Amino acid sequence: MLSSPPRLILALDASSSRCSVVLWSEAAPGQASAGRVLASLENEGQTGDAARLPGMVAELLRAQALSARDITMVAVSVGPGSFTGLRASLAFAQGLAGGTGIPVIGVTVAEALALASRAEAGERPLWCALDARQGRIFLHRGGAPEAWEVASLSQPPLPPTAVALAGDAAELLGAALRERGVTAVVTGARASHAREVAMAGLLRAQGQMPPLAAVPLYIDPPRALPPKGGLRPPPREAAQAS
């Protein structure tokens, strides 16, 4: 029986101010490793830099003498994270997949951080703490992530044992837990990267992780409010009124 050729995975992560893209080659059958990074680009900037994703992907493909048709799967971060970054990267991933007929696989920030911090975390359970701004953090302890006020960090249920922390609010949470007598190891994994998104996406495609739809993982409900003066009437009604 002929084995399938190794998958070429395009991974995208624009969940934070760091926008990263990676081309990942799956290991050939019989090899011990999961695969390797063929090429990688990242850009650190303000929210909205996900608009650079198409150009970054085009640059990676051009440097490897590849085209979008060579990609066999897209893995993309679903959050939680930047509203603009998530929507832009997911829309680009879905558009690329729709044009080439390849699958899109979602990966949470917590899953990517877990892979990035596994050496430091060891056997400890991993909690991911992400800065949600406005005096809050998003806390992912397994299951659904939760929003916590920074002023209330002395209240989260304590872990049954020592815990490892990842994310850009890990230091803050670690200090609060240590004040309560918890052994909290802060890892160096502060923001997710497309490299780990690719690895998690491959594990998901191989059936080693449960399926996850490539849709944004939002913690807060939408905050869009109608205009103070009310909504504008439909164009036909507006024309009749004039």
Residue pairs with C-beta under 8 A, 6 or more apart in sequence:
3 29
6 25
6 26
6 27
6 28
6 35
7 25
7 26
7 72
7 73
7 202
7 205
8 23
8 24
8 25
8 26
8 38
8 66
8 70
8 71
8 72
8 73
9 22
9 23
9 24
9 25
9 26
9 35
9 71
9 72
9 73
9 74
9 75
9 198
9 201
9 202
10 21
10 22
10 23
10 24
10 57
10 71
10 73
10 74
10 75
10 96
11 21
11 22
11 23
11 24
11 74
11 75
11 76
11 194
11 195
11 197
11 198
11 201
12 20
12 21
12 53
12 57
12 74
12 75
12 76
12 77
12 89
12 92
12 93
12 194
12 197
13 19
13 20
13 21
13 76
13 77
13 89
13 112
13 192
13 193
13 194
13 197
14 20
14 49
14 50
14 53
14 77
14 81
14 82
14 85
14 86
14 88
14 89
15 77
15 79
15 80
15 81
15 82
15 85
15 86
15 89
15 109
15 191
15 192
16 81
16 82
16 85
16 168
16 191
16 192
17 44
17 45
17 46
17 47
17 49
17 82
17 191
18 42
18 43
18 44
18 191
18 193
19 42
19 43
19 44
19 45
19 49
19 50
19 52
19 53
19 56
19 85
19 89
20 40
20 41
20 42
20 43
20 193
20 194
20 195
21 40
21 41
21 42
21 53
21 56
21 57
21 60
21 194
22 37
22 39
22 40
22 193
22 194
22 195
22 197
22 198
23 37
23 38
23 39
23 40
23 60
23 61
23 64
23 66
24 35
24 36
24 37
24 38
24 195
24 198
24 199
24 202
25 35
25 36
25 38
26 34
26 35
26 202
27 33
27 34
27 35
27 36
34 199
34 202
34 203
35 198
35 199
35 202
37 195
37 198
38 64
39 60
39 63
39 64
40 60
40 194
40 195
41 56
41 59
41 60
42 193
42 194
43 49
43 52
43 56
47 82
47 84
47 85
48 84
48 85
48 88
49 85
50 82
50 84
50 85
50 88
50 89
50 92
51 88
53 88
53 89
53 92
54 92
57 92
57 96
61 67
61 68
61 70
68 96
68 99
68 100
69 100
71 96
71 100
71 102
72 102
73 102
73 103
73 104
73 105
73 201
73 202
73 205
74 93
74 96
74 97
74 102
74 103
74 104
74 105
74 201
75 104
75 105
75 106
75 107
75 194
75 197
75 198
75 200
75 201
75 202
75 204
76 89
76 90
76 93
76 104
76 105
76 106
76 107
76 197
76 201
76 214
77 86
77 89
77 106
77 107
77 108
77 109
77 112
77 192
77 194
77 197
78 86
78 90
78 106
78 107
78 108
78 212
78 213
78 214
78 215
78 216
78 217
79 86
79 108
79 109
79 216
79 217
79 218
80 108
80 109
80 130
80 132
80 138
80 140
80 145
80 217
80 218
80 219
81 109
81 130
81 192
83 216
83 218
86 216
86 217
87 216
90 214
90 215
90 216
93 104
93 214
94 104
94 214
96 102
97 103
97 104
103 205
104 214
105 201
105 204
105 205
105 212
105 214
106 212
106 213
106 214
106 215
106 217
107 196
107 197
107 200
107 201
107 204
107 212
108 140
108 212
108 217
109 128
109 130
109 140
109 167
109 192
109 217
110 126
110 128
110 140
110 145
111 196
111 200
111 209
112 192
112 193
112 196
112 197
112 200
113 126
113 128
113 166
113 167
113 189
113 192
113 196
114 121
114 126
114 128
114 166
115 196
115 199
115 200
116 166
116 187
116 189
116 192
116 193
116 195
116 196
117 126
117 164
117 166
117 187
117 188
117 189
120 164
120 185
120 187
120 188
120 189
121 164
121 166
121 185
121 187
122 164
124 161
124 162
124 163
124 164
124 185
125 141
125 142
125 159
125 161
125 163
125 164
126 163
126 164
126 165
126 166
126 187
127 139
127 140
127 141
127 159
127 163
127 164
127 165
127 166
127 173
128 138
128 139
128 140
128 141
128 145
128 165
128 166
128 167
128 170
129 137
129 138
129 139
129 140
129 165
129 166
129 167
129 168
129 169
129 170
129 172
129 173
130 137
130 138
130 139
130 140
130 145
130 167
130 168
130 169
131 137
131 167
131 168
131 169
132 138
132 147
132 219
135 149
135 150
135 151
136 147
136 148
136 149
136 150
137 147
137 148
137 150
137 153
137 169
137 172
137 173
138 145
138 146
138 147
138 148
138 219
139 145
139 146
139 147
139 148
139 156
139 173
140 146
140 167
141 159
145 217
145 219
146 219
147 219
147 220
148 155
148 156
150 172
153 172
153 173
153 176
154 176
154 179
154 180
158 177
158 180
158 182
159 177
159 182
161 183
162 182
162 183
162 184
162 185
163 177
163 182
163 183
163 184
163 185
164 184
164 185
164 186
164 187
165 173
165 174
165 177
165 184
165 185
165 186
165 187
166 187
166 189
166 190
167 189
167 190
167 191
168 190
168 191
170 186
170 187
170 190
171 186
173 184
174 184
174 185
174 186
177 184
178 184
200 209
203 209
204 210
204 211
204 212
232 238
233 241
